[in-house]
Amino acid sequence: MPNMTPEDLEIARKLCDGDDEFRELWDEHQALKERLRKLQEKTHLTAEEEVEVKKLKLQKLVGKDRIALKILNYKEAVPAPG
């Protein structure tokens, strides 16, 4: 995910390994991102595809917020070393 710090990416990796719900959120986010990319590569979208793009963007945003919240909760629960 863009805009993630190296620390957040490391936490995401840890959570993917140990938290099934987080892994599911992460995988879903990646799938939404890929579907959105494929639609946006098209030169012309049908009306249905335009609606799908809007829905995908919203789903992606909601998922990103849930991922960010889980990372924040991890940071609060596990103090940084040093």
N, CA, C and O atoms as CSV, one atom per row, in Angstrom:
chain,resi,resn,atom,element,x,y,z
A,1,MET,N,N,0.846,-1.174,0.000
A,1,MET,CA,C,0.000,0.000,0.000
A,1,MET,C,C,0.890,1.235,0.000
A,1,MET,O,O,1.841,1.321,0.777
A,2,PRO,N,N,0.588,2.171,-0.852
A,2,PRO,CA,C,1.365,3.413,-0.825
A,2,PRO,C,C,1.080,4.194,0.463
A,2,PRO,O,O,0.083,3.945,1.140
A,3,ASN,N,N,1.940,5.111,0.782
A,3,ASN,CA,C,1.806,5.966,1.961
A,3,ASN,C,C,2.054,5.219,3.271
A,3,ASN,O,O,1.857,5.784,4.346
A,4,MET,N,N,2.474,3.986,3.198
A,4,MET,CA,C,2.803,3.261,4.423
A,4,MET,C,C,4.289,3.437,4.710
A,4,MET,O,O,5.130,3.351,3.815
A,5,THR,N,N,4.583,3.681,5.961
A,5,THR,CA,C,5.978,3.808,6.358
A,5,THR,C,C,6.615,2.418,6.356
A,5,THR,O,O,5.907,1.412,6.400
A,6,PRO,N,N,7.933,2.360,6.305
A,6,PRO,CA,C,8.592,1.049,6.420
A,6,PRO,C,C,8.178,0.315,7.698
A,6,PRO,O,O,8.012,-0.905,7.694
A,7,GLU,N,N,8.012,1.068,8.790
A,7,GLU,CA,C,7.573,0.463,10.054
A,7,GLU,C,C,6.184,-0.156,9.903
A,7,GLU,O,O,5.942,-1.272,10.364
A,8,ASP,N,N,5.273,0.573,9.254
A,8,ASP,CA,C,3.914,0.059,9.053
A,8,ASP,C,C,3.913,-1.175,8.160
A,8,ASP,O,O,3.159,-2.118,8.400
A,9,LEU,N,N,4.756,-1.170,7.129
A,9,LEU,CA,C,4.848,-2.348,6.262
A,9,LEU,C,C,5.361,-3.563,7.030
A,9,LEU,O,O,4.892,-4.681,6.816
A,10,GLU,N,N,6.309,-3.346,7.911
A,10,GLU,CA,C,6.837,-4.440,8.726
A,10,GLU,C,C,5.750,-4.975,9.662
A,10,GLU,O,O,5.609,-6.187,9.828
A,11,ILE,N,N,4.994,-4.076,10.264
A,11,ILE,CA,C,3.890,-4.497,11.126
A,11,ILE,C,C,2.849,-5.262,10.301
A,11,ILE,O,O,2.324,-6.279,10.753
A,12,ALA,N,N,2.558,-4.781,9.115
A,12,ALA,CA,C,1.596,-5.464,8.243
A,12,ALA,C,C,2.065,-6.885,7.934
A,12,ALA,O,O,1.264,-7.819,7.931
A,13,ARG,N,N,3.357,-7.046,7.676
A,13,ARG,CA,C,3.898,-8.388,7.426
A,13,ARG,C,C,3.691,-9.291,8.643
A,13,ARG,O,O,3.281,-10.444,8.511
A,14,LYS,N,N,3.977,-8.755,9.818
A,14,LYS,CA,C,3.790,-9.536,11.042
A,14,LYS,C,C,2.326,-9.907,11.236
A,14,LYS,O,O,2.000,-11.041,11.587
A,15,LEU,N,N,1.454,-8.939,11.005
A,15,LEU,CA,C,0.030,-9.200,11.183
A,15,LEU,C,C,-0.484,-10.201,10.150
A,15,LEU,O,O,-1.339,-11.028,10.467
A,16,CYS,N,N,0.021,-10.137,8.933
A,16,CYS,CA,C,-0.382,-11.107,7.910
A,16,CYS,C,C,-0.013,-12.520,8.336
A,16,CYS,O,O,-0.739,-13.472,8.047
A,17,ASP,N,N,1.106,-12.654,9.014
A,17,ASP,CA,C,1.563,-13.967,9.460
A,17,ASP,C,C,0.781,-14.493,10.662
A,17,ASP,O,O,0.607,-15.703,10.811
A,18,GLY,N,N,0.310,-13.585,11.521
A,18,GLY,CA,C,-0.272,-14.045,12.771
A,18,GLY,C,C,-1.731,-13.713,13.002
A,18,GLY,O,O,-2.299,-14.125,14.013
A,19,ASP,N,N,-2.351,-12.981,12.095
A,19,ASP,CA,C,-3.730,-12.530,12.301
A,19,ASP,C,C,-4.526,-12.836,11.033
A,19,ASP,O,O,-4.382,-12.157,10.017
A,20,ASP,N,N,-5.360,-13.862,11.109
A,20,ASP,CA,C,-6.124,-14.297,9.933
A,20,ASP,C,C,-7.044,-13.195,9.399
A,20,ASP,O,O,-7.189,-13.029,8.188
A,21,GLU,N,N,-7.661,-12.448,10.314
A,21,GLU,CA,C,-8.554,-11.366,9.882
A,21,GLU,C,C,-7.777,-10.295,9.128
A,21,GLU,O,O,-8.228,-9.800,8.095
A,22,PHE,N,N,-6.591,-9.939,9.656
A,22,PHE,CA,C,-5.771,-8.944,8.969
A,22,PHE,C,C,-5.345,-9.458,7.602
A,22,PHE,O,O,-5.390,-8.725,6.614
A,23,ARG,N,N,-4.933,-10.720,7.549
A,23,ARG,CA,C,-4.495,-11.301,6.271
A,23,ARG,C,C,-5.626,-11.248,5.250
A,23,ARG,O,O,-5.398,-10.945,4.079
A,24,GLU,N,N,-6.839,-11.542,5.693
A,24,GLU,CA,C,-7.997,-11.485,4.802
A,24,GLU,C,C,-8.230,-10.054,4.319
A,24,GLU,O,O,-8.487,-9.834,3.135
A,25,LEU,N,N,-8.143,-9.086,5.224
A,25,LEU,CA,C,-8.292,-7.673,4.845
A,25,LEU,C,C,-7.223,-7.272,3.821
A,25,LEU,O,O,-7.513,-6.612,2.822
A,26,TRP,N,N,-5.991,-7.683,4.094
A,26,TRP,CA,C,-4.869,-7.339,3.217
A,26,TRP,C,C,-5.065,-7.944,1.818
A,26,TRP,O,O,-4.895,-7.266,0.805
A,27,ASP,N,N,-5.424,-9.224,1.786
A,27,ASP,CA,C,-5.618,-9.902,0.504
A,27,ASP,C,C,-6.783,-9.288,-0.274
A,27,ASP,O,O,-6.701,-9.115,-1.490
A,28,GLU,N,N,-7.863,-8.962,0.432
A,28,GLU,CA,C,-9.013,-8.337,-0.218
A,28,GLU,C,C,-8.620,-6.980,-0.795
A,28,GLU,O,O,-9.012,-6.630,-1.908
A,29,HIS,N,N,-7.845,-6.226,-0.029
A,29,HIS,CA,C,-7.411,-4.898,-0.498
A,29,HIS,C,C,-6.576,-5.034,-1.778
A,29,HIS,O,O,-6.746,-4.265,-2.724
A,30,GLN,N,N,-5.686,-6.007,-1.795
A,30,GLN,CA,C,-4.845,-6.215,-2.972
A,30,GLN,C,C,-5.689,-6.621,-4.181
A,30,GLN,O,O,-5.430,-6.168,-5.296
A,31,ALA,N,N,-6.696,-7.474,-3.967
A,31,ALA,CA,C,-7.571,-7.911,-5.056
A,31,ALA,C,C,-8.392,-6.735,-5.593
A,31,ALA,O,O,-8.563,-6.598,-6.805
A,32,LEU,N,N,-8.893,-5.896,-4.701
A,32,LEU,CA,C,-9.648,-4.712,-5.129
A,32,LEU,C,C,-8.758,-3.775,-5.930
A,32,LEU,O,O,-9.166,-3.234,-6.957
A,33,LYS,N,N,-7.544,-3.592,-5.447
A,33,LYS,CA,C,-6.594,-2.718,-6.134
A,33,LYS,C,C,-6.312,-3.222,-7.551
A,33,LYS,O,O,-6.249,-2.436,-8.495
A,34,GLU,N,N,-6.144,-4.526,-7.688
A,34,GLU,CA,C,-5.856,-5.120,-8.999
A,34,GLU,C,C,-7.060,-4.984,-9.940
A,34,GLU,O,O,-6.895,-4.644,-11.112
A,35,ARG,N,N,-8.264,-5.247,-9.433
A,35,ARG,CA,C,-9.467,-5.122,-10.264
A,35,ARG,C,C,-9.638,-3.669,-10.699
A,35,ARG,O,O,-9.971,-3.407,-11.854
A,36,LEU,N,N,-9.421,-2.752,-9.813
A,36,LEU,CA,C,-9.531,-1.331,-10.128
A,36,LEU,C,C,-8.499,-0.929,-11.171
A,36,LEU,O,O,-8.804,-0.175,-12.095
A,37,ARG,N,N,-7.289,-1.430,-11.024
A,37,ARG,CA,C,-6.238,-1.111,-12.004
A,37,ARG,C,C,-6.628,-1.587,-13.393
A,37,ARG,O,O,-6.444,-0.874,-14.378
A,38,LYS,N,N,-7.168,-2.795,-13.465
A,38,LYS,CA,C,-7.571,-3.339,-14.772
A,38,LYS,C,C,-8.683,-2.512,-15.413
A,38,LYS,O,O,-8.670,-2.271,-16.620
A,39,LEU,N,N,-9.631,-2.087,-14.611
A,39,LEU,CA,C,-10.709,-1.254,-15.150
A,39,LEU,C,C,-10.177,0.101,-15.608
A,39,LEU,O,O,-10.591,0.615,-16.647
A,40,GLN,N,N,-9.273,0.670,-14.844
A,40,GLN,CA,C,-8.761,2.002,-15.176
A,40,GLN,C,C,-7.826,1.984,-16.381
A,40,GLN,O,O,-7.551,3.033,-16.964
A,41,GLU,N,N,-7.337,0.813,-16.759
A,41,GLU,CA,C,-6.507,0.697,-17.959
A,41,GLU,C,C,-7.336,0.800,-19.232
A,41,GLU,O,O,-6.806,1.115,-20.298
A,42,LYS,N,N,-8.622,0.537,-19.126
A,42,LYS,CA,C,-9.495,0.573,-20.302
A,42,LYS,C,C,-9.631,2.007,-20.810
A,42,LYS,O,O,-9.622,2.962,-20.033
A,43,THR,N,N,-9.754,2.136,-22.117
A,43,THR,CA,C,-9.928,3.468,-22.691
A,43,THR,C,C,-11.364,3.962,-22.559
A,43,THR,O,O,-11.613,5.167,-22.535
A,44,HIS,N,N,-12.307,3.027,-22.472
A,44,HIS,CA,C,-13.714,3.404,-22.313
A,44,HIS,C,C,-14.387,2.436,-21.356
A,44,HIS,O,O,-14.230,1.220,-21.470
A,45,LEU,N,N,-15.130,2.982,-20.422
A,45,LEU,CA,C,-15.857,2.151,-19.471
A,45,LEU,C,C,-17.349,2.219,-19.756
A,45,LEU,O,O,-17.881,3.275,-20.098
A,46,THR,N,N,-18.011,1.089,-19.611
A,46,THR,CA,C,-19.466,1.086,-19.709
A,46,THR,C,C,-20.019,1.749,-18.453
A,46,THR,O,O,-19.290,1.994,-17.491
A,47,ALA,N,N,-21.308,2.034,-18.476
A,47,ALA,CA,C,-21.944,2.640,-17.300
A,47,ALA,C,C,-21.811,1.701,-16.093
A,47,ALA,O,O,-21.585,2.150,-14.969
A,48,GLU,N,N,-21.953,0.410,-16.338
A,48,GLU,CA,C,-21.828,-0.562,-15.248
A,48,GLU,C,C,-20.406,-0.586,-14.683
A,48,GLU,O,O,-20.209,-0.701,-13.473
A,49,GLU,N,N,-19.432,-0.475,-15.568
A,49,GLU,CA,C,-18.037,-0.460,-15.123
A,49,GLU,C,C,-17.729,0.812,-14.330
A,49,GLU,O,O,-16.964,0.771,-13.366
A,50,GLU,N,N,-18.314,1.928,-14.727
A,50,GLU,CA,C,-18.107,3.175,-13.985
A,50,GLU,C,C,-18.668,3.056,-12.572
A,50,GLU,O,O,-18.060,3.525,-11.609
A,51,VAL,N,N,-19.836,2.422,-12.461
A,51,VAL,CA,C,-20.421,2.186,-11.136
A,51,VAL,C,C,-19.522,1.250,-10.338
A,51,VAL,O,O,-19.300,1.461,-9.145
A,52,GLU,N,N,-19.003,0.214,-11.001
A,52,GLU,CA,C,-18.115,-0.731,-10.324
A,52,GLU,C,C,-16.860,-0.029,-9.812
A,52,GLU,O,O,-16.410,-0.304,-8.700
A,53,VAL,N,N,-16.294,0.870,-10.606
A,53,VAL,CA,C,-15.104,1.616,-10.189
A,53,VAL,C,C,-15.400,2.393,-8.910
A,53,VAL,O,O,-14.598,2.389,-7.976
A,54,LYS,N,N,-16.542,3.053,-8.872
A,54,LYS,CA,C,-16.898,3.822,-7.674
A,54,LYS,C,C,-17.053,2.913,-6.463
A,54,LYS,O,O,-16.597,3.250,-5.370
A,55,LYS,N,N,-17.691,1.765,-6.651
A,55,LYS,CA,C,-17.864,0.822,-5.552
A,55,LYS,C,C,-16.521,0.263,-5.087
A,55,LYS,O,O,-16.274,0.135,-3.887
A,56,LEU,N,N,-15.662,-0.066,-6.041
A,56,LEU,CA,C,-14.339,-0.600,-5.699
A,56,LEU,C,C,-13.528,0.418,-4.902
A,56,LEU,O,O,-12.867,0.069,-3.924
A,57,LYS,N,N,-13.583,1.673,-5.327
A,57,LYS,CA,C,-12.844,2.720,-4.615
A,57,LYS,C,C,-13.336,2.858,-3.178
A,57,LYS,O,O,-12.542,3.025,-2.252
A,58,LEU,N,N,-14.654,2.785,-3.002
A,58,LEU,CA,C,-15.211,2.888,-1.658
A,58,LEU,C,C,-14.802,1.681,-0.817
A,58,LEU,O,O,-14.387,1.837,0.332
A,59,GLN,N,N,-14.918,0.476,-1.383
A,59,GLN,CA,C,-14.521,-0.735,-0.654
A,59,GLN,C,C,-13.048,-0.685,-0.278
A,59,GLN,O,O,-12.658,-1.076,0.823
A,60,LYS,N,N,-12.236,-0.196,-1.211
A,60,LYS,CA,C,-10.801,-0.100,-0.966
A,60,LYS,C,C,-10.510,0.871,0.181
A,60,LYS,O,O,-9.671,0.594,1.039
A,61,LEU,N,N,-11.200,1.999,0.188
A,61,LEU,CA,C,-11.011,3.006,1.230
A,61,LEU,C,C,-11.415,2.456,2.597
A,61,LEU,O,O,-10.705,2.654,3.582
A,62,VAL,N,N,-12.542,1.773,2.655
A,62,VAL,CA,C,-12.998,1.180,3.914
A,62,VAL,C,C,-11.980,0.146,4.394
A,62,VAL,O,O,-11.636,0.106,5.575
A,63,GLY,N,N,-11.504,-0.682,3.479
A,63,GLY,CA,C,-10.507,-1.687,3.839
A,63,GLY,C,C,-9.211,-1.058,4.313
A,63,GLY,O,O,-8.598,-1.521,5.274
A,64,LYS,N,N,-8.800,0.000,3.631
A,64,LYS,CA,C,-7.564,0.685,4.014
A,64,LYS,C,C,-7.684,1.259,5.432
A,64,LYS,O,O,-6.737,1.202,6.217
A,65,ASP,N,N,-8.845,1.803,5.742
A,65,ASP,CA,C,-9.072,2.335,7.087
A,65,ASP,C,C,-9.008,1.226,8.136
A,65,ASP,O,O,-8.438,1.419,9.210
A,66,ARG,N,N,-9.585,0.074,7.829
A,66,ARG,CA,C,-9.559,-1.055,8.774
A,66,ARG,C,C,-8.131,-1.568,8.959
A,66,ARG,O,O,-7.732,-1.915,10.071
A,67,ILE,N,N,-7.369,-1.614,7.876
A,67,ILE,CA,C,-5.966,-2.034,7.956
A,67,ILE,C,C,-5.178,-1.043,8.817
A,67,ILE,O,O,-4.406,-1.439,9.690
A,68,ALA,N,N,-5.383,0.235,8.560
A,68,ALA,CA,C,-4.673,1.269,9.324
A,68,ALA,C,C,-5.016,1.186,10.809
A,68,ALA,O,O,-4.145,1.377,11.658
A,69,LEU,N,N,-6.274,0.904,11.124
A,69,LEU,CA,C,-6.684,0.796,12.520
A,69,LEU,C,C,-6.015,-0.405,13.191
A,69,LEU,O,O,-5.571,-0.306,14.335
A,70,LYS,N,N,-5.940,-1.519,12.497
A,70,LYS,CA,C,-5.278,-2.701,13.069
A,70,LYS,C,C,-3.792,-2.428,13.299
A,70,LYS,O,O,-3.235,-2.855,14.310
A,71,ILE,N,N,-3.150,-1.722,12.372
A,71,ILE,CA,C,-1.733,-1.376,12.541
A,71,ILE,C,C,-1.573,-0.439,13.740
A,71,ILE,O,O,-0.656,-0.612,14.542
A,72,LEU,N,N,-2.452,0.541,13.863
A,72,LEU,CA,C,-2.399,1.460,15.003
A,72,LEU,C,C,-2.597,0.707,16.320
A,72,LEU,O,O,-1.878,0.945,17.290
A,73,ASN,N,N,-3.569,-0.195,16.350
A,73,ASN,CA,C,-3.803,-0.991,17.560
A,73,ASN,C,C,-2.575,-1.824,17.909
A,73,ASN,O,O,-2.237,-1.969,19.083
A,74,TYR,N,N,-1.907,-2.371,16.901
A,74,TYR,CA,C,-0.682,-3.140,17.132
A,74,TYR,C,C,0.386,-2.251,17.746
A,74,TYR,O,O,1.048,-2.641,18.708
A,75,LYS,N,N,0.554,-1.057,17.194
A,75,LYS,CA,C,1.561,-0.119,17.712
A,75,LYS,C,C,1.295,0.227,19.167
A,75,LYS,O,O,2.226,0.340,19.965
A,76,GLU,N,N,0.029,0.393,19.508
A,76,GLU,CA,C,-0.314,0.742,20.885
A,76,GLU,C,C,-0.117,-0.446,21.828
A,76,GLU,O,O,0.222,-0.264,22.998
A,77,ALA,N,N,-0.329,-1.659,21.320
A,77,ALA,CA,C,-0.228,-2.844,22.170
A,77,ALA,C,C,1.211,-3.319,22.325
A,77,ALA,O,O,1.569,-3.894,23.354
A,78,VAL,N,N,2.036,-3.083,21.312
A,78,VAL,CA,C,3.430,-3.551,21.315
A,78,VAL,C,C,4.335,-2.336,21.246
A,78,VAL,O,O,4.500,-1.752,20.175
A,79,PRO,N,N,4.923,-1.946,22.362
A,79,PRO,CA,C,5.792,-0.764,22.361
A,79,PRO,C,C,6.991,-0.954,21.425
A,79,PRO,O,O,7.535,-2.050,21.288
A,80,ALA,N,N,7.369,0.127,20.805
A,80,ALA,CA,C,8.533,0.102,19.905
A,80,ALA,C,C,9.793,-0.121,20.730
A,80,ALA,O,O,9.912,0.392,21.842
A,81,PRO,N,N,10.738,-0.894,20.178
A,81,PRO,CA,C,11.997,-1.107,20.897
A,81,PRO,C,C,12.821,0.172,20.964
A,81,PRO,O,O,12.761,1.018,20.072
A,82,GLY,N,N,13.575,0.290,22.022
A,82,GLY,CA,C,14.503,1.408,22.124
A,82,GLY,C,C,14.020,2.411,23.045
A,82,GLY,O,O,14.682,3.428,23.253
